[in-house]
Amino acid sequence: MKIDYRTQGTCSSNIEIEVENDIITDVHFTGGCNGNLKGISSLVKGMKVDDVISRLEGIHCGNKSTSCPDQLCKALRAMKA
């Protein structure tokens, strides 16, 4: 399953996610902090969707109420709904 998620409240504007059998196989962020987001993408590949949500959900970026990792979790939750 491929997800194309428009982010809100972050420097990145979009997240493309591929999931097979509840395992994340690819993540690509558009915009944002290039190195950090490549790192996050690499770390979550091969992880179960629920494990990523439990580790990254609720992370804030500075004084913002969300972050790119938190938006990734919102995308994954939307996919599960």
A tleap script that builds the chain and sets N, CA, C and O, in Angstrom:
source leaprc.protein.ff14SB
mol = sequence {
  NMET LYS ILE ASP TYR ARG THR GLN GLY THR
  CYS SER SER ASN ILE GLU ILE GLU VAL GLU
  ASN ASP ILE ILE THR ASP VAL HIE PHE THR
  GLY GLY CYS ASN GLY ASN LEU LYS GLY ILE
  SER SER LEU VAL LYS GLY MET LYS VAL ASP
  ASP VAL ILE SER ARG LEU GLU GLY ILE HIE
  CYS GLY ASN LYS SER THR SER CYS PRO ASP
  GLN LEU CYS LYS ALA LEU ARG ALA MET LYS
  CALA
}
set mol.1.N position { 0.849 -1.170 0.000 }
set mol.1.CA position { 0.000 0.000 0.000 }
set mol.1.C position { 0.900 1.239 0.000 }
set mol.1.O position { 1.879 1.313 0.743 }
set mol.2.N position { 0.558 2.183 -0.825 }
set mol.2.CA position { 1.312 3.432 -0.903 }
set mol.2.C position { 0.432 4.570 -0.384 }
set mol.2.O position { -0.746 4.667 -0.728 }
set mol.3.N position { 1.019 5.422 0.443 }
set mol.3.CA position { 0.314 6.556 1.038 }
set mol.3.C position { 1.015 7.836 0.600 }
set mol.3.O position { 2.244 7.906 0.590 }
set mol.4.N position { 0.245 8.827 0.246 }
set mol.4.CA position { 0.753 10.155 -0.079 }
set mol.4.C position { 0.069 11.106 0.898 }
set mol.4.O position { -1.126 11.371 0.768 }
set mol.5.N position { 0.818 11.621 1.876 }
set mol.5.CA position { 0.235 12.396 2.969 }
set mol.5.C position { 0.747 13.831 2.953 }
set mol.5.O position { 1.955 14.067 2.973 }
set mol.6.N position { -0.169 14.778 2.918 }
set mol.6.CA position { 0.162 16.211 2.967 }
set mol.6.C position { 0.309 16.607 4.426 }
set mol.6.O position { -0.653 16.518 5.189 }
set mol.7.N position { 1.493 17.041 4.825 }
set mol.7.CA position { 1.759 17.385 6.223 }
set mol.7.C position { 1.180 18.745 6.582 }
set mol.7.O position { 0.873 19.562 5.715 }
set mol.8.N position { 1.042 18.964 7.886 }
set mol.8.CA position { 0.564 20.251 8.404 }
set mol.8.C position { 1.454 20.683 9.557 }
set mol.8.O position { 1.740 19.897 10.460 }
set mol.9.N position { 1.892 21.938 9.521 }
set mol.9.CA position { 2.644 22.509 10.629 }
set mol.9.C position { 4.111 22.155 10.679 }
set mol.9.O position { 4.756 22.346 11.710 }
set mol.10.N position { 4.662 21.635 9.572 }
set mol.10.CA position { 6.082 21.277 9.546 }
set mol.10.C position { 6.761 21.872 8.315 }
set mol.10.O position { 6.099 22.347 7.392 }
set mol.11.N position { 8.080 21.838 8.319 }
set mol.11.CA position { 8.840 22.333 7.168 }
set mol.11.C position { 8.686 21.411 5.967 }
set mol.11.O position { 8.692 21.869 4.824 }
set mol.12.N position { 8.549 20.113 6.223 }
set mol.12.CA position { 8.282 19.205 5.101 }
set mol.12.C position { 6.829 19.408 4.675 }
set mol.12.O position { 5.973 19.750 5.491 }
set mol.13.N position { 6.566 19.195 3.403 }
set mol.13.CA position { 5.224 19.449 2.889 }
set mol.13.C position { 4.460 18.176 2.542 }
set mol.13.O position { 3.238 18.199 2.401 }
set mol.14.N position { 5.184 17.066 2.404 }
set mol.14.CA position { 4.542 15.829 1.971 }
set mol.14.C position { 5.371 14.634 2.420 }
set mol.14.O position { 6.594 14.717 2.533 }
set mol.15.N position { 4.679 13.508 2.676 }
set mol.15.CA position { 5.364 12.256 3.001 }
set mol.15.C position { 4.775 11.160 2.121 }
set mol.15.O position { 3.559 10.975 2.071 }
set mol.16.N position { 5.645 10.443 1.433 }
set mol.16.CA position { 5.232 9.271 0.664 }
set mol.16.C position { 5.704 8.047 1.435 }
set mol.16.O position { 6.882 7.927 1.771 }
set mol.17.N position { 4.764 7.132 1.714 }
set mol.17.CA position { 5.072 5.964 2.532 }
set mol.17.C position { 4.596 4.713 1.807 }
set mol.17.O position { 3.504 4.688 1.239 }
set mol.18.N position { 5.425 3.681 1.833 }
set mol.18.CA position { 5.023 2.382 1.306 }
set mol.18.C position { 5.033 1.377 2.452 }
set mol.18.O position { 6.003 1.280 3.203 }
set mol.19.N position { 3.926 0.623 2.574 }
set mol.19.CA position { 3.767 -0.364 3.640 }
set mol.19.C position { 3.304 -1.675 3.018 }
set mol.19.O position { 2.380 -1.695 2.205 }
set mol.20.N position { 3.953 -2.769 3.409 }
set mol.20.CA position { 3.548 -4.106 2.976 }
set mol.20.C position { 3.451 -5.002 4.198 }
set mol.20.O position { 4.410 -5.118 4.962 }
set mol.21.N position { 2.295 -5.639 4.391 }
set mol.21.CA position { 2.086 -6.550 5.518 }
set mol.21.C position { 2.418 -5.894 6.859 }
set mol.21.O position { 3.048 -6.506 7.721 }
set mol.22.N position { 1.986 -4.638 7.023 }
set mol.22.CA position { 2.179 -3.871 8.260 }
set mol.22.C position { 3.645 -3.506 8.530 }
set mol.22.O position { 3.986 -3.112 9.645 }
set mol.23.N position { 4.504 -3.635 7.527 }
set mol.23.CA position { 5.916 -3.272 7.647 }
set mol.23.C position { 6.200 -2.112 6.694 }
set mol.23.O position { 5.818 -2.152 5.524 }
set mol.24.N position { 6.873 -1.082 7.203 }
set mol.24.CA position { 7.227 0.064 6.367 }
set mol.24.C position { 8.393 -0.338 5.460 }
set mol.24.O position { 9.440 -0.781 5.933 }
set mol.25.N position { 8.192 -0.176 4.157 }
set mol.25.CA position { 9.233 -0.550 3.196 }
set mol.25.C position { 9.944 0.660 2.593 }
set mol.25.O position { 11.062 0.528 2.096 }
set mol.26.N position { 9.314 1.838 2.628 }
set mol.26.CA position { 9.953 3.046 2.094 }
set mol.26.C position { 9.254 4.283 2.621 }
set mol.26.O position { 8.035 4.297 2.788 }
set mol.27.N position { 10.030 5.317 2.880 }
set mol.27.CA position { 9.499 6.620 3.309 }
set mol.27.C position { 10.301 7.700 2.606 }
set mol.27.O position { 11.530 7.642 2.560 }
set mol.28.N position { 9.597 8.694 2.053 }
set mol.28.CA position { 10.271 9.833 1.422 }
set mol.28.C position { 9.548 11.111 1.830 }
set mol.28.O position { 8.348 11.257 1.599 }
set mol.29.N position { 10.295 12.040 2.443 }
set mol.29.CA position { 9.774 13.348 2.828 }
set mol.29.C position { 10.121 14.356 1.742 }
set mol.29.O position { 11.208 14.302 1.166 }
set mol.30.N position { 9.197 15.279 1.459 }
set mol.30.CA position { 9.459 16.389 0.547 }
set mol.30.C position { 9.649 17.636 1.399 }
set mol.30.O position { 8.774 17.996 2.186 }
set mol.31.N position { 10.795 18.294 1.240 }
set mol.31.CA position { 11.101 19.471 2.041 }
set mol.31.C position { 11.615 19.070 3.411 }
set mol.31.O position { 11.859 17.893 3.676 }
set mol.32.N position { 11.776 20.056 4.277 }
set mol.32.CA position { 12.237 19.784 5.630 }
set mol.32.C position { 13.746 19.659 5.721 }
set mol.32.O position { 14.465 20.006 4.784 }
set mol.33.N position { 14.219 19.165 6.843 }
set mol.33.CA position { 15.648 19.010 7.130 }
set mol.33.C position { 16.154 17.733 6.462 }
set mol.33.O position { 15.975 16.636 6.992 }
set mol.34.N position { 16.768 17.875 5.330 }
set mol.34.CA position { 17.119 16.759 4.458 }
set mol.34.C position { 17.837 15.620 5.176 }
set mol.34.O position { 17.403 14.472 5.086 }
set mol.35.N position { 18.909 15.909 5.874 }
set mol.35.CA position { 19.687 14.855 6.525 }
set mol.35.C position { 18.903 14.150 7.616 }
set mol.35.O position { 18.913 12.922 7.695 }
set mol.36.N position { 18.221 14.922 8.463 }
set mol.36.CA position { 17.441 14.323 9.546 }
set mol.36.C position { 16.329 13.438 8.998 }
set mol.36.O position { 16.089 12.346 9.515 }
set mol.37.N position { 15.655 13.901 7.961 }
set mol.37.CA position { 14.536 13.136 7.423 }
set mol.37.C position { 15.004 11.896 6.676 }
set mol.37.O position { 14.304 10.884 6.666 }
set mol.38.N position { 16.175 11.958 6.050 }
set mol.38.CA position { 16.748 10.747 5.450 }
set mol.38.C position { 17.073 9.744 6.550 }
set mol.38.O position { 16.877 8.540 6.381 }
set mol.39.N position { 17.573 10.248 7.679 }
set mol.39.CA position { 17.883 9.379 8.810 }
set mol.39.C position { 16.641 8.719 9.365 }
set mol.39.O position { 16.641 7.513 9.614 }
set mol.40.N position { 15.577 9.488 9.565 }
set mol.40.CA position { 14.315 8.937 10.066 }
set mol.40.C position { 13.790 7.889 9.087 }
set mol.40.O position { 13.370 6.807 9.496 }
set mol.41.N position { 13.815 8.211 7.805 }
set mol.41.CA position { 13.342 7.280 6.782 }
set mol.41.C position { 14.109 5.966 6.849 }
set mol.41.O position { 13.512 4.892 6.779 }
set mol.42.N position { 15.413 6.047 6.982 }
set mol.42.CA position { 16.243 4.857 7.041 }
set mol.42.C position { 15.962 4.045 8.308 }
set mol.42.O position { 15.920 2.816 8.260 }
set mol.43.N position { 15.771 4.723 9.428 }
set mol.43.CA position { 15.531 4.029 10.695 }
set mol.43.C position { 14.197 3.293 10.739 }
set mol.43.O position { 14.104 2.218 11.331 }
set mol.44.N position { 13.159 3.862 10.118 }
set mol.44.CA position { 11.835 3.233 10.211 }
set mol.44.C position { 11.615 2.138 9.170 }
set mol.44.O position { 10.689 1.340 9.315 }
set mol.45.N position { 12.435 2.079 8.135 }
set mol.45.CA position { 12.300 1.011 7.138 }
set mol.45.C position { 12.485 -0.336 7.818 }
set mol.45.O position { 13.446 -0.545 8.558 }
set mol.46.N position { 11.561 -1.242 7.559 }
set mol.46.CA position { 11.626 -2.560 8.156 }
set mol.46.C position { 10.895 -2.664 9.484 }
set mol.46.O position { 10.770 -3.757 10.036 }
set mol.47.N position { 10.412 -1.543 10.004 }
set mol.47.CA position { 9.691 -1.550 11.283 }
set mol.47.C position { 8.200 -1.758 11.069 }
set mol.47.O position { 7.660 -1.421 10.015 }
set mol.48.N position { 7.538 -2.316 12.079 }
set mol.48.CA position { 6.091 -2.426 12.067 }
set mol.48.C position { 5.479 -1.051 12.264 }
set mol.48.O position { 6.024 -0.213 12.981 }
set mol.49.N position { 4.344 -0.828 11.623 }
set mol.49.CA position { 3.652 0.459 11.698 }
set mol.49.C position { 3.397 0.852 13.147 }
set mol.49.O position { 3.688 1.985 13.530 }
set mol.50.N position { 2.864 -0.051 13.961 }
set mol.50.CA position { 2.541 0.277 15.350 }
set mol.50.C position { 3.781 0.610 16.174 }
set mol.50.O position { 3.708 1.430 17.089 }
set mol.51.N position { 4.906 -0.009 15.868 }
set mol.51.CA position { 6.145 0.294 16.584 }
set mol.51.C position { 6.623 1.710 16.277 }
set mol.51.O position { 7.093 2.419 17.167 }
set mol.52.N position { 6.502 2.116 15.024 }
set mol.52.CA position { 6.891 3.483 14.649 }
set mol.52.C position { 5.983 4.486 15.360 }
set mol.52.O position { 6.458 5.482 15.906 }
set mol.53.N position { 4.690 4.222 15.351 }
set mol.53.CA position { 3.740 5.122 16.012 }
set mol.53.C position { 4.063 5.234 17.500 }
set mol.53.O position { 4.072 6.337 18.046 }
set mol.54.N position { 4.326 4.119 18.156 }
set mol.54.CA position { 4.579 4.159 19.600 }
set mol.54.C position { 5.869 4.898 19.942 }
set mol.54.O position { 5.979 5.464 21.030 }
set mol.55.N position { 6.836 4.905 19.046 }
set mol.55.CA position { 8.118 5.579 19.321 }
set mol.55.C position { 8.135 7.056 18.935 }
set mol.55.O position { 8.794 7.860 19.594 }
set mol.56.N position { 7.413 7.420 17.869 }
set mol.56.CA position { 7.574 8.766 17.313 }
set mol.56.C position { 6.382 9.700 17.512 }
set mol.56.O position { 6.519 10.913 17.357 }
set mol.57.N position { 5.234 9.159 17.848 }
set mol.57.CA position { 4.042 9.995 17.981 }
set mol.57.C position { 4.196 10.989 19.136 }
set mol.57.O position { 4.662 10.639 20.220 }
set mol.58.N position { 3.797 12.221 18.879 }
set mol.58.CA position { 3.803 13.254 19.914 }
set mol.58.C position { 5.095 14.046 20.024 }
set mol.58.O position { 5.189 14.943 20.862 }
set mol.59.N position { 6.091 13.740 19.205 }
set mol.59.CA position { 7.338 14.508 19.228 }
set mol.59.C position { 7.059 15.905 18.676 }
set mol.59.O position { 6.373 16.060 17.666 }
set mol.60.N position { 7.598 16.914 19.351 }
set mol.60.CA position { 7.429 18.307 18.922 }
set mol.60.C position { 8.734 18.805 18.316 }
set mol.60.O position { 9.810 18.292 18.625 }
set mol.61.N position { 8.629 19.796 17.463 }
set mol.61.CA position { 9.795 20.440 16.860 }
set mol.61.C position { 9.833 21.882 17.353 }
set mol.61.O position { 9.004 22.699 16.953 }
set mol.62.N position { 10.785 22.192 18.214 }
set mol.62.CA position { 10.850 23.538 18.780 }
set mol.62.C position { 9.568 23.864 19.514 }
set mol.62.O position { 9.110 23.096 20.360 }
set mol.63.N position { 8.990 25.014 19.181 }
set mol.63.CA position { 7.737 25.417 19.837 }
set mol.63.C position { 6.497 25.005 19.046 }
set mol.63.O position { 5.384 25.411 19.382 }
set mol.64.N position { 6.684 24.202 17.999 }
set mol.64.CA position { 5.552 23.720 17.205 }
set mol.64.C position { 4.862 22.571 17.948 }
set mol.64.O position { 5.493 21.872 18.742 }
set mol.65.N position { 3.589 22.384 17.691 }
set mol.65.CA position { 2.844 21.316 18.361 }
set mol.65.C position { 2.984 19.971 17.656 }
set mol.65.O position { 2.358 18.991 18.060 }
set mol.66.N position { 3.796 19.917 16.613 }
set mol.66.CA position { 4.018 18.681 15.860 }
set mol.66.C position { 5.441 18.678 15.333 }
set mol.66.O position { 6.217 19.590 15.614 }
set mol.67.N position { 5.776 17.660 14.577 }
set mol.67.CA position { 7.102 17.529 13.964 }
set mol.67.C position { 6.964 16.607 12.764 }
set mol.67.O position { 5.899 16.034 12.537 }
set mol.68.N position { 8.028 16.464 12.003 }
set mol.68.CA position { 7.980 15.529 10.873 }
set mol.68.C position { 7.760 14.090 11.345 }
set mol.68.O position { 6.966 13.376 10.732 }
set mol.69.N position { 8.439 13.630 12.420 }
set mol.69.CA position { 8.145 12.281 12.896 }
set mol.69.C position { 6.690 12.128 13.361 }
set mol.69.O position { 6.072 11.089 13.125 }
set mol.70.N position { 6.147 13.148 14.015 }
set mol.70.CA position { 4.753 13.110 14.460 }
set mol.70.C position { 3.806 13.078 13.258 }
set mol.70.O position { 2.794 12.377 13.285 }
set mol.71.N position { 4.126 13.825 12.214 }
set mol.71.CA position { 3.299 13.817 11.006 }
set mol.71.C position { 3.362 12.459 10.318 }
set mol.71.O position { 2.368 12.012 9.746 }
set mol.72.N position { 4.515 11.797 10.364 }
set mol.72.CA position { 4.621 10.442 9.835 }
set mol.72.C position { 3.634 9.530 10.568 }
set mol.72.O position { 2.968 8.704 9.944 }
set mol.73.N position { 3.542 9.680 11.873 }
set mol.73.CA position { 2.606 8.874 12.660 }
set mol.73.C position { 1.162 9.186 12.300 }
set mol.73.O position { 0.329 8.282 12.230 }
set mol.74.N position { 0.862 10.450 12.073 }
set mol.74.CA position { -0.500 10.821 11.666 }
set mol.74.C position { -0.855 10.173 10.323 }
set mol.74.O position { -1.979 9.715 10.121 }
set mol.75.N position { 0.112 10.144 9.420 }
set mol.75.CA position { -0.101 9.492 8.119 }
set mol.75.C position { -0.345 7.997 8.301 }
set mol.75.O position { -1.232 7.427 7.667 }
set mol.76.N position { 0.437 7.370 9.160 }
set mol.76.CA position { 0.279 5.937 9.397 }
set mol.76.C position { -1.061 5.636 10.060 }
set mol.76.O position { -1.707 4.644 9.721 }
set mol.77.N position { -1.480 6.467 10.989 }
set mol.77.CA position { -2.793 6.285 11.622 }
set mol.77.C position { -3.921 6.443 10.591 }
set mol.77.O position { -4.891 5.685 10.607 }
set mol.78.N position { -3.787 7.424 9.703 }
set mol.78.CA position { -4.797 7.628 8.655 }
set mol.78.C position { -4.869 6.411 7.749 }
set mol.78.O position { -5.952 6.031 7.304 }
set mol.79.N position { -3.737 5.805 7.475 }
set mol.79.CA position { -3.690 4.619 6.639 }
set mol.79.C position { -4.414 3.453 7.318 }
set mol.79.O position { -5.095 2.668 6.657 }
set mol.80.N position { -4.265 3.347 8.620 }
set mol.80.CA position { -4.882 2.249 9.361 }
set mol.80.C position { -6.406 2.402 9.512 }
set mol.80.O position { -7.123 1.421 9.713 }
set mol.81.N position { -6.880 3.640 9.412 }
set mol.81.CA position { -8.316 3.903 9.629 }
set mol.81.C position { -9.180 3.380 8.498 }
set mol.81.O position { -10.402 3.525 8.537 }
savepdb mol mol.pdb
quit
